[in-house]
Amino acid sequence: MLLFITRLLLWIPIFIFHPTFIKGKKNMPKGKAILSCNHYSNWDIALFHLFYIPKMKILAKKELFKNKLFGAMLKSYGGIAIDRDSNDVTAIKNCMKILKNEEKLFIFPEGTRLKNEADILGEIKSGMALIAIKTKTPIVPIWIKRKPKIFRKSVYTIGKPFELSEFYGLKLDEETLEKANQVVREKMLELREESLNKKNKKRK
């Protein structure tokens, strides 16, 4: 109920201040999926959640849950707290449970925001790859064109899903997970290039 009321009250005013457009919706698979998105701002997930998929779980740093109001909203939106400074086994198990229930899980694979808008993509952390491989879940890359700002259009491009199937059944040691992270990174950067190429074609 809180989710429905919030979306109803906030949709129009937020769209005025943060006009948001989602491209590539046809690429979103039915059933379970890990949504892997680059990260500029705390607005990133809020805008995507409000304007596209309300029924998904969100993996977020535990610090965001300290504020009682914001923490309560995150929990109502399916937020899962994770301790970025340790091997948070509980959070990982919760993520796996969500995917086994055929739900969608939103993750920022970099684990933190990029401070400089000119930066393209930070280091990919191993947690997402581990979860995707263990649960044999497709990953859907999502690319945010630039940092959300007041009265500036925000564009999210959804890419085609892929799986880390070449790693299924392997021992998931540090070296294997690093190779999996590299696949994720390449797929996300490919999506970025595709979105830029489409934009350039339209200009021509």
C-alpha positions as CSV (number, residue, x, y, z in Angstrom):
1,M,0.0,0.0,0.0
2,L,2.8,2.4,0.9
3,L,4.5,1.7,-2.4
4,F,1.3,2.4,-4.4
5,I,0.5,5.6,-2.5
6,T,4.1,6.9,-2.9
7,R,4.1,6.2,-6.6
8,L,0.8,7.9,-7.1
9,L,1.8,11.0,-5.2
10,L,5.3,11.4,-6.5
11,W,5.0,10.3,-10.2
12,I,4.0,13.7,-11.7
13,P,6.0,16.1,-9.5
14,I,9.2,14.0,-9.9
15,F,8.8,13.7,-13.6
16,I,8.6,17.5,-13.8
17,F,11.8,17.9,-11.9
18,H,13.5,14.7,-13.2
19,P,12.1,13.8,-16.6
20,T,12.9,10.1,-16.9
21,F,12.8,7.8,-20.0
22,I,13.3,4.0,-20.1
23,K,14.5,2.5,-23.4
24,G,14.8,-1.2,-24.3
25,K,11.9,-2.4,-22.2
26,K,11.4,-5.3,-24.6
27,N,14.7,-6.7,-23.4
28,M,13.5,-7.3,-19.9
29,P,12.9,-11.0,-19.4
30,K,10.0,-12.5,-17.5
31,G,10.8,-14.2,-14.2
32,K,14.0,-14.0,-12.3
33,A,16.8,-11.6,-13.4
34,I,19.6,-9.6,-11.9
35,L,19.5,-5.9,-13.1
36,S,23.0,-4.6,-13.3
37,C,23.3,-0.8,-13.5
38,N,26.0,1.8,-13.4
39,H,25.8,4.2,-10.5
40,Y,26.0,8.0,-10.3
41,S,23.5,9.1,-7.6
42,N,21.0,8.0,-5.0
43,W,18.4,9.1,-7.5
44,D,19.4,6.3,-9.9
45,I,17.4,3.5,-8.3
46,A,14.6,5.8,-7.1
47,L,13.8,7.0,-10.7
48,F,14.1,3.5,-12.2
49,H,11.8,2.1,-9.5
50,L,9.2,4.9,-9.9
51,F,9.0,5.0,-13.6
52,Y,9.4,1.4,-14.6
53,I,9.5,-1.7,-12.3
54,P,7.9,-1.4,-8.9
55,K,8.0,-5.1,-8.2
56,M,11.7,-5.8,-7.7
57,K,14.1,-6.2,-4.8
58,I,17.0,-3.7,-4.3
59,L,20.4,-4.5,-2.8
60,A,21.6,-1.4,-1.0
61,K,24.4,-0.4,1.4
62,K,23.4,-0.8,5.1
63,E,24.1,2.9,5.8
64,L,21.0,3.9,3.8
65,F,18.8,2.1,6.3
66,K,20.0,4.1,9.3
67,N,17.5,6.9,8.5
68,K,14.2,5.6,10.0
69,L,12.0,7.2,7.3
70,F,14.2,6.4,4.3
71,G,15.0,3.0,5.7
72,A,11.3,2.1,6.1
73,M,10.7,3.2,2.5
74,L,13.6,1.1,1.3
75,K,12.3,-1.9,3.1
76,S,8.8,-1.4,1.7
77,Y,10.3,-1.2,-1.7
78,G,12.1,-4.6,-1.2
79,G,15.4,-3.2,0.0
80,I,18.1,-5.6,1.2
81,A,20.8,-4.2,3.4
82,I,24.4,-5.3,2.7
83,D,27.6,-4.5,4.6
84,R,30.1,-3.5,1.9
85,D,33.1,-3.8,4.3
86,S,32.7,-7.5,5.0
87,N,31.7,-10.7,3.4
88,D,27.9,-10.3,4.1
89,V,26.8,-13.9,3.9
90,T,23.3,-13.1,5.1
91,A,22.7,-10.6,2.4
92,I,24.0,-12.9,-0.3
93,K,21.7,-15.7,0.9
94,N,18.7,-13.3,0.9
95,C,19.5,-12.4,-2.7
96,M,19.7,-16.0,-3.7
97,K,16.4,-16.7,-2.0
98,I,14.8,-13.9,-4.0
99,L,16.0,-15.2,-7.3
100,K,14.9,-18.8,-6.5
101,N,11.5,-17.3,-6.0
102,E,11.7,-16.0,-9.6
103,E,11.8,-12.4,-8.6
104,K,14.0,-9.5,-10.0
105,L,17.0,-8.1,-8.1
106,F,18.5,-4.7,-8.7
107,I,22.2,-4.4,-8.0
108,F,24.9,-1.7,-8.6
109,P,27.8,-4.0,-9.4
110,E,30.4,-1.3,-8.7
111,G,29.2,-1.2,-5.1
112,T,29.4,2.6,-4.9
113,R,28.7,5.8,-6.8
114,L,31.1,7.3,-9.3
115,K,32.0,10.8,-7.9
116,N,33.0,12.2,-11.3
117,E,30.3,12.2,-14.1
118,A,33.1,11.9,-16.7
119,D,34.1,8.5,-15.3
120,I,32.6,5.6,-17.3
121,L,32.6,2.6,-15.0
122,G,34.2,1.7,-11.8
123,E,35.6,-1.6,-10.6
124,I,33.1,-4.5,-10.7
125,K,32.7,-6.3,-7.4
126,S,32.5,-10.1,-7.3
127,G,29.2,-10.4,-5.3
128,M,26.9,-10.1,-8.2
129,A,28.7,-12.6,-10.4
130,L,28.8,-15.0,-7.5
131,I,25.0,-14.7,-7.0
132,A,24.3,-15.0,-10.8
133,I,26.4,-18.1,-11.2
134,K,25.1,-19.9,-8.1
135,T,21.5,-19.3,-9.0
136,K,22.0,-19.6,-12.8
137,T,20.2,-16.2,-13.3
138,P,20.3,-14.0,-16.4
139,I,21.9,-10.6,-15.9
140,V,20.2,-7.6,-17.6
141,P,22.7,-4.7,-18.1
142,I,21.2,-1.2,-17.7
143,W,23.1,2.0,-18.6
144,I,22.3,5.4,-17.2
145,K,23.4,8.1,-19.7
146,R,24.5,10.6,-17.0
147,K,24.0,11.7,-13.5
148,P,20.4,12.8,-12.7
149,K,20.0,16.5,-12.3
150,I,17.1,18.8,-11.7
151,F,15.2,19.5,-15.0
152,R,17.7,17.4,-17.0
153,K,16.4,14.4,-18.9
154,S,17.5,11.0,-17.4
155,V,17.7,8.1,-19.8
156,Y,18.0,4.4,-18.8
157,T,18.9,1.9,-21.6
158,I,18.1,-1.7,-20.9
159,G,20.2,-4.2,-22.8
160,K,19.8,-7.8,-23.8
161,P,20.1,-10.3,-20.9
162,F,23.1,-12.6,-20.8
163,E,24.2,-15.5,-18.6
164,L,27.6,-16.4,-17.1
165,S,27.0,-20.0,-18.2
166,E,30.6,-20.6,-19.0
167,F,31.3,-20.4,-15.2
168,Y,28.5,-22.8,-14.1
169,G,29.9,-25.8,-12.3
170,L,33.4,-24.3,-11.8
171,K,35.1,-23.6,-8.5
172,L,34.3,-20.0,-7.8
173,D,37.7,-18.9,-6.6
174,E,39.1,-15.3,-6.9
175,E,40.5,-15.8,-10.3
176,T,37.3,-17.3,-11.7
177,L,35.1,-14.5,-10.3
178,E,37.5,-11.9,-11.7
179,K,37.0,-13.4,-15.2
180,A,33.2,-13.3,-14.6
181,N,33.4,-9.7,-13.5
182,Q,35.3,-8.9,-16.7
183,V,32.4,-10.4,-18.7
184,V,29.9,-8.2,-16.8
185,R,32.1,-5.1,-17.4
186,E,32.4,-5.8,-21.2
187,K,28.6,-6.3,-21.5
188,M,27.9,-3.1,-19.8
189,L,30.4,-1.1,-21.8
190,E,29.0,-2.7,-25.0
191,L,25.5,-1.4,-24.0
192,R,27.0,2.0,-23.4
193,E,28.5,2.0,-26.9
194,E,25.2,0.8,-28.4
195,S,23.3,3.6,-26.8
196,L,25.8,6.2,-28.0
197,N,25.7,4.8,-31.6
198,K,21.9,5.0,-31.7
199,K,22.0,8.6,-30.5
200,N,24.6,9.5,-33.2
201,K,22.5,7.8,-35.9
202,K,19.4,9.9,-35.0
203,R,21.5,13.1,-35.3
204,K,22.5,12.1,-38.8
